[in-house]
Amino acid sequence: MYAVISVHTPKPEYRDELIDSMHRFGAALQGQPGLVGAHTLAETGGNRLIGLAMFETREAAQAAMPIANQAVANDDFDLWEASETEGFRLIEV
């Protein structure tokens, strides 16, 4: 298992725009070989949004991520986010 996690901190007034962007990112992954699942999650008791995409292998993720990135290439993350996105690439051990 290989997981890609992105932690976003939206400005309150742009939360809906960021959620929409994350949903489009996940939708672009649907049907890609090796995708296990893609989810947009909200932190309980906080403001952060978490993007979680799980793949069978690192190679599957590397092939699929450019497609998803293209789906949100024109989104204004600099305006929407209160801080820089934190990202993780994780393998199952």
C-alpha positions in Angstrom: 0.0 0.0 0.0 1.2 3.5 -0.9 -0.6 6.6 0.4 -0.4 10.2 -0.6 -1.7 12.6 2.1 -2.1 16.4 1.8 -2.9 18.6 4.8 -4.6 21.9 3.8 -5.4 24.8 6.1 -8.0 26.9 4.2 -8.9 30.5 4.9 -12.4 30.3 6.3 -13.9 32.3 3.4 -12.4 29.9 0.8 -13.1 26.6 2.6 -15.8 25.6 0.1 -13.6 26.4 -2.9 -10.8 24.2 -1.5 -13.2 21.3 -0.8 -14.5 21.5 -4.3 -10.9 21.5 -5.6 -10.1 18.4 -3.5 -13.2 16.6 -4.8 -12.1 17.3 -8.4 -8.6 16.0 -7.6 -10.1 12.8 -6.2 -12.5 12.5 -9.1 -9.7 12.7 -11.6 -8.1 9.7 -9.9 -11.1 7.5 -10.3 -10.5 4.6 -12.7 -6.7 5.0 -12.5 -4.9 1.6 -12.4 -3.9 0.7 -8.8 -6.1 3.3 -7.0 -7.5 1.9 -3.8 -9.4 5.0 -2.8 -9.4 8.8 -2.7 -11.0 10.8 0.1 -11.4 14.4 1.3 -11.6 14.5 5.0 -12.2 17.3 7.5 -10.4 17.5 10.9 -12.8 17.2 13.8 -12.4 20.1 16.2 -10.2 22.0 13.7 -10.1 23.7 10.3 -7.7 21.5 8.4 -8.8 19.4 5.4 -7.0 16.2 4.6 -6.7 14.7 1.1 -6.0 10.9 1.3 -5.3 8.9 -1.9 -4.3 5.2 -1.5 -2.7 3.1 -4.2 -1.6 -0.5 -4.5 2.0 0.6 -5.4 4.2 3.7 -5.5 4.4 3.3 -9.3 0.6 3.4 -9.6 0.6 6.7 -7.6 3.4 8.2 -9.7 1.4 7.4 -12.9 -1.9 8.8 -11.6 -0.8 11.9 -9.7 0.0 14.0 -12.8 -3.6 13.4 -14.0 -5.1 14.6 -10.7 -2.7 17.5 -10.5 -3.8 18.7 -14.0 -7.5 18.7 -12.8 -6.6 21.4 -10.2 -3.7 23.2 -12.1 -5.6 26.5 -12.4 -6.9 26.6 -8.8 -5.8 29.5 -6.6 -4.2 27.7 -3.6 -2.2 30.8 -2.8 -5.4 32.8 -2.2 -7.4 29.9 -0.6 -4.9 28.6 1.9 -3.8 30.2 5.2 -0.5 28.2 5.2 1.5 26.0 2.9 0.1 22.5 2.2 1.9 19.8 4.1 2.3 16.6 2.2 3.2 13.0 3.0 4.1 10.0 0.9 3.8 6.8 2.9 4.4 3.1 2.4 2.8 0.3 4.4 5.3 -1.5 6.7 
